[in-house]
Amino acid sequence: MIKNLLTVSALAWLLFMVSCSKNANDISNDTSDEFSLDQRNSNGSKKVSTRSTPNILLIIADDMGKDAIKGYQEGSIKPKTPNIDAIRDNGLLFTNFWVNPTCSPTRGAIITGKYGYRTDVKEVGDVLKSSETVIQKYINTNTNNKYATAVVGKWHLSGSNNSFNPESFGIDYYSGLIRGSVTDYYNWQLTEDGATNTQTNYITEKFTDLAINWVNSQSKPWFLWLAYNAPHTPFHVPPSNMHSQGTLPQYTNGMNAIPYYMAAIEAMDFQIGRLLASLPADKRENTVIIFIGDNGTPPQVAQSPYSSSKVKNTLYQGGVNVPMFISGKGVSRRGTDTNLLNGTDLFATIAHTAGINVTDYHDSKSFKYLFSKPSTIRNFQYSELKDGTTESWSISNGTYKLIKDNTTGSEQMYNLANDPYETKNLLNSTLSAVEQNAKLQLETQLSIIRN
């Protein structure tokens, strides 16, 4: 009897140990990614989780404000953009996304996570210093090179140096337009590996070809920064199959530029559709898509309620408050988000999406949380403008907005809740106690940001 009990006990113990061993292995396999999150890189940030590694596609439209795209109430003439519409409709539309009012500073802020006054990329044509850490290098430093990274299209962070190779910043692949604009959409200079050659392909289509070829050659997760120069001037007619604006004659000064501008946006949308259609279903489902404008609409094509003097190249809402749509992997929310956000915030957000546990980086705050639930990211947003003669700053708490010309000392203040298109400068009359307190808070925060 005792012998039998010992045998049963031994068998039970053996089964228990096997079960424990199996459970321990299961836990190890199931939580290996969580264990990796507890490991830290040399800079203190947590290592990437391998549980979910989405592809990341950042699409930048050049000179496209809220009045030039569906989804926003500004503007009455809208292009036909079914592919961009799908990005918006399947995810989030952001109403308070601020960038800089010109191209280079916005791109510099996104790629470094810093305001322009910290990097000296404050106006068009400024050169990004080689000492800066760009988002592509930051991601791979903190993920053990988990991602393939590329920038395709407009660079505009190296002045007019066509031979500059952005890969020197730690980007795996670059091909595109180094300078800020072209004189002809059908005759332009393509730079790749520091060498430049003349292209006669329609530039928006060529950038898309390069993007498709690069993505199709990747065997690991990728981050693609796709920067179109469309719909930036000149107003050249795209191939007829890419737009719905009808037969357009060659544009000359004095003509209505809006149909040409809309045609360029529609051609860009057509090419975005090509890129997305080229992705196999599983890769498409595992891709986060971010679509933005880099600054407001240019004066020639500005639409009401924006005036031509309060769009691109200004710190008014028409110059800095631009479209942003996000959808795809992990973006479970739908509809409109009203958070105050900055272009700098894309750095931390993209890094966070890549699996790095970073919520703040220099002037960047991750808003990845917004993909799945409402939250508050910022209490203030900031932008700046240097135009060769003056240097100005702007700050807002969502209700009140202050614009300060640091060169002349002049100031403007607006109540965006009552006056969203900045027609009444509150400083032209005596401020109420509430307005005075708001101005003091804005000035205090501006001092914190700038120091």
Residue pairs with C-beta under 8 A, 6 or more apart in sequence:
32 50
33 49
33 50
33 51
34 49
34 51
36 47
36 48
36 49
36 50
37 46
37 47
37 49
37 357
38 46
39 46
39 47
40 46
40 47
41 47
41 141
41 142
43 141
43 142
45 142
45 356
45 357
45 358
46 356
46 357
47 142
47 143
47 144
47 356
48 142
48 143
48 144
48 146
48 354
48 355
48 356
49 355
50 146
50 355
52 329
52 330
52 355
53 146
53 147
53 221
53 354
53 355
54 221
54 286
54 287
54 288
54 328
54 329
54 330
54 353
54 354
55 221
55 222
55 223
55 224
55 283
55 286
55 287
55 288
55 329
56 147
56 222
56 223
56 224
56 287
56 288
56 290
56 350
56 353
56 354
57 224
57 226
57 287
57 288
57 289
57 290
57 328
58 223
58 224
58 225
58 226
58 290
58 292
58 346
58 350
59 226
59 227
59 228
59 272
59 289
59 290
59 291
59 292
60 107
60 153
60 154
60 225
60 226
60 227
60 228
60 292
60 293
60 294
61 228
61 230
61 231
61 265
61 268
61 291
61 292
61 293
61 294
61 323
62 103
62 154
62 227
62 228
62 229
62 230
62 231
62 232
62 293
62 294
63 103
63 231
63 232
63 233
63 293
63 294
63 295
63 296
63 297
63 298
63 312
64 231
64 265
64 293
64 294
64 297
64 322
64 323
65 74
65 293
65 295
65 296
65 297
65 302
65 306
65 311
65 312
65 318
65 319
65 322
65 323
66 72
66 74
66 75
66 293
66 296
66 321
66 322
66 323
67 74
67 75
67 297
67 302
67 303
67 304
67 306
67 318
68 75
68 78
68 79
68 231
68 261
68 262
68 265
68 293
68 297
68 301
68 303
69 78
69 79
69 81
69 84
69 265
69 293
69 323
70 78
70 79
70 81
70 84
70 85
70 88
71 85
71 88
71 93
71 323
71 325
72 93
72 95
72 323
74 303
74 304
74 305
74 306
74 318
75 303
75 304
75 306
76 303
76 304
77 258
77 262
77 303
78 262
79 262
79 263
79 265
79 266
79 269
80 244
80 266
80 269
81 265
81 266
81 269
82 269
82 273
83 269
83 270
83 272
83 273
83 276
84 269
84 272
84 291
84 325
86 327
87 289
87 291
87 325
87 326
87 327
88 291
88 325
88 327
89 327
89 334
90 327
90 328
90 331
90 334
91 289
91 325
91 326
91 327
91 328
91 331
91 333
91 334
92 325
92 326
92 327
92 331
92 333
92 334
92 335
92 336
92 337
92 370
92 371
93 323
93 324
93 325
93 335
93 336
93 337
94 323
94 324
94 325
94 326
94 336
94 337
94 338
94 339
94 341
95 336
95 337
95 338
96 321
96 338
96 339
96 340
96 341
96 381
96 398
97 292
97 321
97 322
97 323
97 324
97 341
97 342
97 343
98 320
98 321
98 322
98 340
98 341
98 342
98 343
98 381
98 382
98 383
98 396
99 106
99 109
99 292
99 293
99 294
99 295
99 320
99 322
99 342
99 343
99 383
100 106
100 109
100 116
100 295
100 320
100 343
100 383
100 384
100 385
101 295
101 296
101 312
101 313
101 314
101 315
101 319
101 320
101 383
101 385
102 123
102 124
102 295
102 312
102 313
102 385
102 387
103 124
103 154
103 156
103 180
103 294
103 295
104 121
104 123
104 124
104 125
104 126
104 156
104 157
104 180
105 116
105 121
105 122
105 123
105 124
105 126
105 384
105 385
105 386
106 294
106 295
106 343
107 121
107 155
107 156
107 157
107 227
107 294
108 114
108 116
108 119
108 121
108 126
108 128
108 157
109 115
109 116
109 119
109 121
109 342
109 343
109 344
109 363
110 135
110 343
110 344
110 346
110 347
111 128
111 132
111 134
111 135
111 136
111 157
111 225
111 347
112 118
112 119
112 128
112 132
112 133
112 134
112 135
112 344
112 347
112 362
113 135
113 344
113 347
113 348
113 361
113 362
113 363
113 364
114 132
114 344
114 362
114 363
114 364
115 344
115 363
115 382
115 384
115 449
116 122
116 126
116 384
116 386
117 384
117 450
118 362
118 363
119 128
119 129
119 132
120 126
120 129
121 127
121 128
121 157
122 384
122 386
122 391
123 385
123 386
123 387
123 388
124 156
124 180
125 156
125 159
125 160
125 180
126 157
126 159
127 157
127 158
127 159
127 161
128 134
128 157
128 158
128 169
130 168
130 169
132 169
134 169
134 170
134 171
135 223
135 346
135 347
135 350
135 351
136 147
136 149
136 151
136 169
136 170
136 171
136 172
136 223
136 225
137 169
137 170
137 171
138 347
138 351
138 356
138 361
139 146
139 147
139 149
139 223
139 350
139 351
139 354
139 356
140 146
140 147
140 149
140 170
141 170
142 351
142 356
142 358
143 354
143 355
143 356
146 220
146 221
146 354
146 355
147 220
147 221
147 222
147 223
147 354
148 172
148 173
148 218
148 220
148 221
148 222
148 223
149 171
149 172
149 173
149 222
149 223
149 224
149 225
150 171
150 172
150 173
150 174
150 211
150 214
150 222
150 223
150 224
150 225
151 166
151 171
151 173
151 174
151 176
151 225
151 227
152 173
152 174
152 175
152 176
152 207
152 210
152 211
152 214
152 224
152 225
152 226
152 227
153 176
153 177
153 207
153 210
153 211
153 225
153 226
153 227
153 228
153 229
154 176
154 177
154 180
154 227
154 228
154 229
155 164
155 166
155 174
155 176
155 177
155 178
155 179
155 191
155 227
156 177
156 178
156 179
156 180
157 166
158 164
158 166
158 178
160 178
160 179
161 178
162 178
162 179
162 189
162 191
162 196
163 191
163 194
163 195
163 196
164 178
164 191
164 194
165 174
165 191
165 193
165 194
166 174
167 173
167 174
167 193
173 214
174 191
174 192
175 190
175 191
175 192
175 210
175 214
176 190
176 191
176 192
176 207
176 210
176 227
177 188
177 189
177 190
177 191
177 203
177 229
178 189
178 191
178 196
179 189
181 229
181 232
181 233
181 234
182 188
182 189
182 203
182 229
182 234
183 234
184 234
184 236
185 202
185 203
185 204
185 234
185 236
185 238
186 200
186 201
186 202
186 203
186 236
187 198
187 199
187 200
188 198
188 199
188 203
189 196
189 197
189 198
189 199
190 196
190 197
190 198
190 199
190 206
199 206
201 209
202 238
202 239
202 242
202 267
203 229
203 230
204 228
204 229
204 230
204 238
204 242
204 264
204 267
204 268
204 271
205 239
205 242
205 267
205 271
207 226
207 227
207 228
207 229
207 271
208 271
208 272
208 274
208 275
211 224
211 226
211 275
212 274
212 275
212 278
214 224
215 222
215 224
215 275
215 278
215 279
215 283
216 278
221 354
223 350
223 354
226 275
227 294
228 268
228 271
230 264
230 265
230 267
230 268
231 261
231 262
231 264
231 265
231 268
232 298
233 298
233 300
234 251
235 251
235 257
235 260
235 261
235 264
236 251
236 260
236 264
237 248
237 250
237 251
237 260
237 263
238 263
238 264
238 266
238 267
239 267
240 247
241 270
242 263
242 266
242 267
242 270
242 271
243 262
243 263
243 264
243 266
243 267
243 270
244 266
245 259
245 260
245 262
245 263
245 266
246 259
248 259
248 260
248 263
251 257
251 260
257 300
257 301
258 301
258 303
261 300
261 301
276 284
276 289
279 287
285 328
285 329
286 329
287 328
287 329
288 326
288 327
288 328
288 329
288 330
288 331
288 353
289 325
289 326
289 327
289 328
290 324
290 325
290 326
290 346
290 350
291 323
291 324
291 325
291 326
292 322
292 323
292 324
292 343
292 346
293 322
293 323
293 324
294 322
295 312
295 319
295 320
295 322
296 302
296 306
296 311
296 312
296 314
296 318
296 319
296 320
296 321
296 322
297 303
297 306
297 311
297 312
297 318
298 311
298 312
299 308
299 309
299 311
299 312
299 313
300 308
302 308
302 310
302 311
302 318
305 420
305 421
306 316
306 317
306 318
306 421
307 318
310 316
310 317
310 318
310 319
310 421
310 422
311 318
311 319
312 318
312 319
313 319
313 385
313 387
314 385
315 383
315 384
315 385
315 392
315 393
315 394
315 403
316 403
316 421
316 422
317 401
317 416
317 420
317 421
317 422
318 421
319 385
320 383
320 394
324 341
326 371
330 353
330 368
330 371
330 372
331 371
331 372
332 371
332 372
333 370
333 371
333 372
333 373
333 374
337 370
337 374
339 367
339 370
339 375
339 376
339 377
339 378
340 377
340 378
340 379
340 380
340 381
340 396
340 397
340 398
341 367
341 377
341 378
341 381
342 363
342 364
342 365
342 378
342 381
342 382
342 383
344 362
344 363
344 364
344 365
345 364
345 365
345 366
345 367
345 377
345 378
346 364
347 361
347 362
347 364
348 358
348 359
348 360
348 361
348 364
348 365
348 366
349 364
349 366
349 367
349 368
351 358
351 361
351 366
352 358
352 359
352 366
352 368
353 368
358 366
359 365
359 366
360 366
363 449
365 377
365 378
366 377
367 375
367 377
369 375
369 377
370 377
379 397
379 445
380 395
380 396
380 397
380 442
380 445
380 449
381 395
381 396
381 398
382 393
382 394
382 395
382 446
382 449
383 393
383 394
384 391
384 392
384 393
384 394
385 391
385 392
385 393
385 394
386 392
389 407
390 405
390 406
390 407
390 408
391 405
391 406
391 407
392 403
392 404
392 405
392 406
392 407
393 403
393 404
393 406
393 446
393 450
394 401
394 402
394 403
394 404
395 401
395 402
395 442
395 445
395 446
395 449
396 402
396 416
396 442
397 438
397 441
397 442
397 445
398 416
399 415
399 416
399 417
399 438
400 413
400 414
400 415
400 416
400 435
400 438
400 439
400 442
401 413
401 414
401 416
401 422
401 442
402 411
402 412
402 413
402 439
402 442
402 443
402 446
403 411
403 412
403 413
403 414
404 410
404 411
404 446
405 411
411 427
412 422
412 425
412 427
413 425
413 426
413 427
413 431
413 435
413 439
413 442
414 422
414 424
414 425
414 426
415 424
415 426
415 435
416 422
426 435
431 439
